[in-house]
Amino acid sequence: MQVANVTLGIPYFNTMNTLDYIELEQRYGANNYHPLDVVITKGEGVWIWDIEGKKYLDFLSAYSALNQGHCHPKILEAMIKQAQKVTLTSRAFRNDQLAMFYEKLAKISGLPKVLPMNSGAEAVETAIKAIRKWAYKVKCVPENQAEIIVCSNNFSGRTISLISFSTEEQYQDGFGPLTAGFKVIPFGDAKALEQAITPNTAAFFVEPIQGEGGIIVPTNGFLKQVEQICRHHNILLVFDEIQTGLGRTGKMFAHQHENVQPDGITVGKALSGGFYPISAFISTEEVMGVFQPGDHGSTFGGNPLAAAIGIAAIDVILEEDLPEKALQVGEYFLTKLQSIKSSYIKEVRGKGLLIGMELHSIAGGARRFCKALANEGLLAKETRDNVIRFAPPLVISLDEIDWALEKIERVLTITC
């Protein structure tokens, strides 16, 4: 490591290798992630490069935030153009981008009202506040008694309220007291939902496909069943589409595979194409009508830079027909993965380009295979210890899928 200059006692490095960056990060950063030891410096489309110049095919897409690929030129252009005009007005004033962003989201979701935030977790927190206030002001649930039903193995974020309904022990360890008001049922069990409903139930909040939980796809018809149950009992049906939405599963939103009409959707990740934190809660007139000025807000939520980026990100999804591409390419990819003969593979499942490969316990965990894939030039990540998540940008070609399949098959049949 060569030090070129020192300013205010902080060294400036002009020559650093991978180990230098890792050491520096470990010295100053909190130990709350377990990344693969590659240091990325550039991305374009489905490809990324590390600081040593090695090229990789990205099969994680920043947990589906890069559906449009890295540094999509149309979104980049929109970002630069808006950044040269005005980036932040807060919501104390209106701006000339937000209304058009609202319209885009309303049209693709089929829901009329939008409340913009920044991170996915903020969108879910917003949904929880809306659900609870609807329960008290519209359904007339006794004050502070509203319950939200969720599913085991869920993942919606890292805030205190969101970890409070997680069933993953580590996510709650050391962070109490936790937020009350959540009831957990098994994922994919419509009968359990019906049995869990009480007069105080406000909503069923659920991922159409569990992403972080290991790419768990419910049986066909489950979403339609829960829609009917929710309607019968006058409770809200709200989908967490932060990872599954915006084309990832072969539809604009995963719940559309069953023609379900929810009362609300949380969206984020690919809403910016990876350029900026943008999220939203989208809902009905009745649900969103519970909010009055001062009830909820965000300094950066709905800022003009975010809105301009969001408009461009949605346009790319529509113009390039990325949901249909995810459906076609994903079907091909899933079929090919399922044909790989390896004693390590227990099951390959998914929808569109959100696919999980679950390994038998004899495989010794998924991480070592992710490391082996990285050595082959393909970046994927483990989830729930024994599942490899494959979620490339939706702009990927069949040739690139075939290139990846060769690497995956080699690693799963040779790695010992």
N, C-alpha and C positions, 0 to 999 in steps of 0.2 A: 504494500500500500504506500503510495507516494503522497506526501502532503505538499500542496502547492502554495497554500497561504493559510494564515490564522487570523481571524477577525473576531474580536471580543472573546478570545479564548476558545472559539469553536473552530476546529480544523476543517478546511475545505479540501476534499479529495478529488483529484482529477484522474486518478487511475485506481479503480476498485474492481475486484473480481467478485464472484458470487459469494464466496465465504466472507469477504469483507462486509458486504451488505447484510448478510445474515447475522454476523457478529454485532454489527451496529444496531440492527433492529432488536436483537435479543437484549442488548445492553440498555436501550432506552424505551422499548415498547412493553406493554402489558402482555402477559403470557396467556391470552384468551383465545388464541387460534392455533391450529396445528397444520400449517401449510406445507405443501410439498416444497422441497428446497430448489425451486427455480426462481429467478429474479427477472420478471418481465419488463421490457422496456419499450415494446412497440406492438401494435396490433392492426390488422387490416383484414376485413372480411372474416373468414373462419380461421385465419392464421395469426399466431403471435410469435414474437422473437424474444429470447432472453438476452442479457447483457453480454454473453459470450458469443452471440451471433447465431445460436442454435434456433431452428425453426420448429414450431409445434402446431399441430392441429388442435384447436380449442374444443373440447367436448364437455365443457361445463357451462360456458356462456355466462360466467359470473352468476351462477344459480338462476339462469334463464332471464337475466337482465339484458342480454345481448342478442335477442331474437333477430334483430336486423343486422347482426355482425358488428365487428369492431370498427369504430370510426366511420360509420356510413356517411358518404360525402354529402347527401342531401340534408341529413340532420346536422352535420358539422357546419354546413353553409348557413342553415337557419340559426344556429347558435352564434356564429360569428356576427352575422348580420344584426341580430337582436342585441348582442353584447356591445355593439358599437352605438346603440341608440339609448337604451335604458334597461337596467338589469333588475332593479328592485324599487317598488313603490310602496310595499306593504299593502295591507287591505284598507288602510285609512283613506286611500284614493282608488279610483278605478284605473285600469290600464287597457290598452287597445288590443291585447292578445287574449285575455282571459275568456271573454265571451265566446270567441271562436273555438277555444279549447274545450269549453263546456259543451258546445254544440257537437263537436267531434265525438266526445265521450258518450254523450246521450244517444247519438245515432248508432254507434257501434254496440252499445249495451242494451238498448231498448228501454232504458230507464231515464226519467226526465230530469233528475236533479243531481248535481255534482258538488262535492265539497273537497277542494284540493288540499293536499298535505305534502309532506316531503318523503319520509321513509315509509316502507310498508307497515311497520309497527304502528306508526302514527295513524295510518288509515284504519287499522284494526281498532285502535283505541277510539277513534272517531265513531266507528260503527258501534262499539259497545256503548258509548255515551248516547248515541241516537236510539239504539234499541231500548235502553233503560228508560230514557225520557218518554219514548213512545208508550212503553208499558204503563207508566204512571199517568200520562196526560191523555192518552187515547184509550187504552185497554182498561184503565182504572185499577191496576194492580196496587195493593196497599203500599204506601211509601216504604222504600228500602227493602222490599221483599221480592223484587224481580229476580227471576232465574234465567240464565242462558244455558242451553244444553249444547255441549261440545262432544267431540269424539276422542277416545283414547288414541295415543300415538300421534296426536296433532302437533303442528308447529305453526305459530303465527307471529313470532317475534320474541324479543328479549326484555320488554318492559316488565315491571312488577306485576301488573294486571295480566299480561299475556302469559307469563310463566306460571301464574296462579292456576291456570286451567291446563297446564301441561301435565302429562303423566310420566315424563322423563325425570327421574329422581335428581340427576345432576343439575338440571335447569333451576330447581327450587332450593337446592342445598345451600344454606347460609344466607338466604335472601328474605326470610320471613320478617314480620308477619305478612302473609299473602292476602290477596284480595278475595273476598267471599262473593258468592252469587253465581257460581258455575256448577253444573252437574254433568258428569262424564258418563257416556255410554260407549259400547263397542262401535268401531267404525264399520259401516256397511250393514248395520242391523236396524232395519226399519221398525221391527216389532219392539225393540228396546226403546226406540224413540217414543213410540206411542205410550209405552208403559211409564216413561219418565215424565211425561207432561202432567203438570198440575195447573190449578187456576192461576198460579203466580208465574207460569212459564211465559217468557217474553219472546224467545227466539230459539231457533236451531241454527248455530253458526258452524259451518263445516267446509273443509276443502273438498272439491269434487274428486280430486286424486291427491293422496297424501304424498308430498314431495320429500321433505326432510325425513319423513317416517319410513322411507324406503321404496318410494314409487308404488304405493298400494292403490290398486284400481278396484273400486267396488264392483259388485256384480251388476250387469246390465239391468236397468229398471229401478235401481235403488234410489236414484235422484228423483225420479218421477213419483215413486212411492212416498218419499218424504215431503215432496211438494203437496201431495194430496192430504197427507196427515197434518201438515202445517195449516193448510186452508181450513180443514175440518175443525181444528182446535183454535183457530184465530191466533196463531203465533207467526212471527216473521221467519222467513227463510232467507238467510244471508250466506252467500258463498265467499270464501277466501280464494280469490283468483289471482293473487299476487304472483305466484309462480306458474300457475296453469293457464293464465289468461294471455290475451294478445297473440293468439296463433299457435302457442306452444304445442297443444295436443291435437291440432288438426281442425279446430274450429276457432273462431275469434275468442270464445270463452268455453271452457270445458263442459259447463252445464248445458250448453247448446247441443251436445251430442244426444241428449234426451228431450230436447224441446221444452225445457223447464223455464219458467219465468219467475225468478226470485224477487224478493222485496229489496234486496241490496247486494252489492258486490264491492269487495275491496280490490283495488288494482294498484300496481306499482312496478318495480323492476323494469321490464321492457317498455314501460310508458315513456321512458326517455331514450331508449336505445343505448343506454350505458353512459350517457353524457352528463347526467345530473340527477340528483335525488328528486323524483317526482312520484307522488302517489295520490290516490283519491278514494273517497267513499262515494259510491253512486247508488241512488235509491229512489223511492217513490215520492210523490208530492206529499203524501200523508206522513211518511216517516221523516223526511227532511223538514217538514213544516213545524216540527217541534222546536227547532232551533230559532232563537231570537238573537238580535245583536247583543254581544257580550257573553253568550253561552259557550262559545268555542272559537278557537282561532289559531293562527300561526303566522309569525312574522314573514317567513319565506314562502309559505303555502300559497300557490296561485300567483307567484311573481311573474312579471312579463317574460323573463328569460326562460323560466320553466315552461310557461304556457307555449311559447314559440317552439321550443324544443319538442314538447309533447305533441303539438300539431303535426310537426314534421315526422315524428316517430310513428304516429298513427297513419299518416299518408303513405309512408314507406310500406307498412304492413298491408295496406289496402292495394296500393299500386302494383306491388310485387306479388300479390296474392299469397302471402306467406302462410296463412292457415292451410290452404289447399296444398301448398308445397310440403308443409310439415306432415300432412296426412299421407300423401303419396310416398315421400321419401322415408317417412317413419315406418310405414307398413313394410316397405322393402327391407329396411334396416332391421326391424324387429324379427322378421322372418329369417333373415340371414343369421342373426345372433342366436336364434332358437335352434338353428341347425348345427351350431358348433358342438363337436363331440369332446367334452371334457368332464372328467370325474369331479371337478371342482364345482361345476355349475348345478345349482339346485333348480332355479327358475329364471326365466327372462320374461319381464312383463312391462307394460306401458301403453301409452297412447300417443300417437303423433311422434314428436321427437323428444318426449320425456320418457326415458326407458331406464329400468333398473335391472341389473343382473345380480341376483342373490346367489351367494356361494354357500356350499356346505361348510360345516364347522371344521372339517378336515383340511380346508383350504388355508386355515390360519389367518383369517381376516382378509378384508378387501384392500387394505392399504398397501400391502406389499405388491399387489398386482397393479395398483395405480402408480407406484414407483417404477415398476417394470415398464408400464405403458409410457411413462414420461421418458424413459431411456430410449424408447422406440420413436419418440417424437409425437406422442399423443397425450394430452392432458385431460384426465378425468379425476373424479374425487370419490372417496368412499362416503357412505352414509349409513348410520346404524351399524357400524363395524363390518357387517358381512354383505353389504350391497354396494356395487359400483354403479354410480349414476352416469348415464350417457345423455347429454342434452346439448348437442352442438347448436350453433346459430342456425336459424331456419333458412338461411341463404346458401346452405351447403349443397354441393352437387352430388350426383350419384357416383361420379368418379372419385370424389373425396371420401364418400362413404365406403366405397370399395377399398380405398387405400387404408382407411381406418380398420375395416374388417380384417384385413390381412394382419395388421399389428395385434388386434385383439385376439384373434385366433392363435397367433404365435405365442402370445403371453399366456393364454389360458391352457394351452396344451403342452408348453415346454417348461414354464416356470415351476420350479419344485421347492 
